[in-house]
Every structure is written in structure tokens, then in C-alpha cells.
Amino acid sequence: MVISPYKTKTVEKIHLLPKKERARRIKRAGYNLFFLNSEDIYIDFLTDSGTGAMSEDQWAGIMRGDESYAGSTSFRNLKRAVQNITGFTYVLPVHQGRGAENVFNGALVKSGMVVPGNAPFDTTRAHIEYAGGTPLDCTIRDAYQWKSSHPFKGNVDLRLLEKALSAYRGRTAHILVTVTCNQVGGQPVSLENITAVSRLARRFRVKLFFDGARFAENAYFIKEREKGMEKKKIPWIVREMMRYADGMLMSSKKDAIVNMGGFIALRDKEIFSLLAPRGILMEGFLHYGGMSGRDMEALAVGLREGIEEDYLRHRVAQVRYLGEGLLKTGVPVLTPVGGHAVYIDATRMLPRIPWYEFPGHALAVAAYLEGGIRGVEIGSIMEGRDPATEKNKRARQELLRLAIPRRVYSQEHVDYVLEVFKRIWQNRKKIHGVGFMKEAPILRHFSSRFKIL
């Protein structure tokens, strides 16, 4: 057992509603778990984004926030923290990761361009497509093979990447590598792979950027799984990862353990000068970018706390405990277990439900009905429709993601989740598929309404 490297000082009450009441409320929400109220939920594994518990030092930083519109000490503290941890020189603050994607892709992606890399997540793909570009999934084949025990399933397939860079010479906006790769199970990218991708980027004269929302967890997996890295310190691994990239987009609501905030960090002044006017237009002045001074103070502290090895060891161990417990029950999960979430393979768990009846979402509904647990589908609902044909795109995997907030839940909470899924597994043949009652036109998993089939 890995003991928590922190103790609880503030608590929030949670309450499990009766099963009949849960059934009533999710029906009222159109069987969309995003439309449930927080008090409807007992264990909230919807996302690890902005849902972590901040430390006493982060709360102290909030009290020191300098709310000056320009030239604030809070921005300078954030800038120094980003520079010291990542090695990037130029820092453009934004209100969250989606703001970073808007500013970044709006400036760098033009109509007809492509963005190759490992599998992009929903908002990343949406912003690239909105700018007129096309994301290209060049993730290794092992990422989509549930029997594979590859330690770095987030790796980029170098052959596919080289083929894409050759085919789209002059039309490649940039390469984007997500660390860890959320879309394929929170799987890490090896330092060796990052180095090789960087070599290809330089050869084809294309910039390489990271979606670094979970860069610290990725660094921990490099230390744990990559040969020759076991004695390296996490800060060193982080700097070494970043050394091969031209910049990063950061949703600080993940590995920086804040409720709101983000940034774009860059090595190149020319690219910063290109992005800065759009940042001012879309997010706010260069010294706050949609964040308050207190947000920036908490973020600066959270960046440093997020790379502490004892914290990361416990964080990864808690997620692994849930994944291994589910496997013992018989529930099929993606392995090796990733950094921020456990991904249940809904296709294997519910083989009677076809992909177009969205087994991942059906399982999410079942988890709420059985135990008040909120998760999210990562599958064909999230995949959306083909922009050209308007037909449903079939995801390569139909998953239910259980994302664990940082420093929030205890082992007893995780044990409760295991008990609930044991019951779901035993009664899985009673679960029905779902269909659209009202389909949203974009990012449809957020705001569509569904019916049980």
C-alpha cells in the first residue's frame, strides 16, 4: 500500500440518493450525466479536470493574489514557475486548456492543413477541425489492442508520422503529442519516442508541441517504466521531455491541481508574437489571460507540487488500485492502467450492445443508477460525425472512463466503487443500449439528450 503523502484539513459532505430518486433524476437529465447536479452524485469520476483538492500553500497563494490588470506580481510568479519547470521562455496565460487550443489553433492551423500526432482528445480535435484542419491519429497499433501490455501505448508510430509528413509537405501545421494520451486510456509517451518524433520534426522542418495537461504523470511513468530512467528525478525528466519540443499547451486543471487556469509556453519569440494578439483578443491581456491574480498564484504553487515524486507515486497507485480491483472482479479494463483514470472496455463488458447503441454511455448510465457514480463515455458518441458524410464515426474503442480527482477520494471511496461494479458485472446482461433523443451539433456528448433503447 502507498500511503497518502497528505492529510485532510477540510471536508465536504456527500450523500447517496435512494436508487429510485437516482433513476428519476437521470431520466430528467435526458440520461446525460453532464446534466446531473453535483448533489445528485455520490462518487464523481466524470473528470480529473479542475476537480482536485488544493493545498494549504495554494490557498495561501490565493490570499496573495495581485489583481493588477497589467504587470502583476502574480503573473511574474507564474511565469517564473513555468520557465523553471519546463525550460520554455515565453508564457501566454489563458483561462483553461480550451482557451489555449482556441488561441493556438486559430493562429497556426489554416484550412486544408493537417496536425499529426498521437490520438487527439475531443476538444483538441474540435478546435483543429473548427480552424479548417484535420487531425491525423498516428498512435502506435498497440494502443488499440487490449491484450497488449506495451508500457507506452501513447507513443507515436514513427512510420505513420513520417508517411504523413511526407504526404502533407507544406500543409502540416505542426505535430501535436499529448502526454499522457487521454484518448487511448491515459497512456504515457516514452522519452525515446519523444526524441525520435523530434528528429522527424526537425528533418521535415515542422514544429513539435505537447498537449501537456498531464505532463507530470507522463514523467512519472517514464521514471517507472523506461530503461535507464529509474534513478532520474522527476524535475529532470520533465525538463528533458520539454527539451525536444517547441512549446506546450497546458490545461492546468489537471497536473497543476487548480480549479481553473492554463497557459501556452513557447521557445520561439516569433511564434509568441504571432499568438499574443489573438491571446489578447480571445482571453485577455498578456499578464492575466482570463485568470485572476489569485488563480495564477495557486497555479504557480500547483505546478511545483504536481511534480513532487511522493505525490505522483500515490496518485498513480490509487488509479492502479482501482484498475486492478476491477480486473479481479472480471471487469475488462485497458492495461497497463494509465495515470489519471481507469478505462473500462464496454465492448467486451457488454458484447450484446452494438457500437451504434453506445455501450460506453450505457455503462455510464448503469454506474449512476447502481451506485451514484458518474463517469464519461469515451467512444462513438464522443467521436462525433464525419464532417463530409455526416454519418456517425465509429470509435476504435468503446470505453467508460473513471477519472479520479487529485487528492480528493480515499481508499474507502475506491473500495465502494469496486463493490458497485461487482454488482454491475453480475447483472450486465440487463443493461440496454442508448440512442439520441436530441443530438447536439458539436461536442455532442456534452449537451445531447438520450433515451434507453
Secondary structure, 3 states (H helix, E strand, C coil): CCCCCCCCCCCCCCCCCCHHHHHHHHHHCCCCHHHCCHHHCCEECCCCCCCCCCCHHHHHHHHCCCCCCCCCHHHHHHHHHHHHHHCCCEEEEECCHHHHHHHHHHHHCCCCCEEEECCCCHHHHHHHHHCCCEEEECECHHHHCCCCCCCCCCCECHHHHHHHHHHCCCCECCEEEECCEHHHCCECCCHHHHHHHHHHHHHCCCCEEEECCCHHHHHHHHHHHCCCCCCCCHHHHHHHHHHCCCEEEEECCCCCCCCCCEEEEECCHHHHHHHHHHHHHHCCCCCCCCCCHHHHHHHHHHHHHCCCHHHHHHHHHHHHHHHHHHHHHCCCECCCCCCCEEEEEHHHHCCCCCHHHCHHHHHHHHHHHHHCEECEEECHHHHCECCCCCCECCCCCCEEEEECCCCCCCHHHHHHHHHHHHHHHHCHHHCCCEEEEECCCCCHHHHCEEEEC
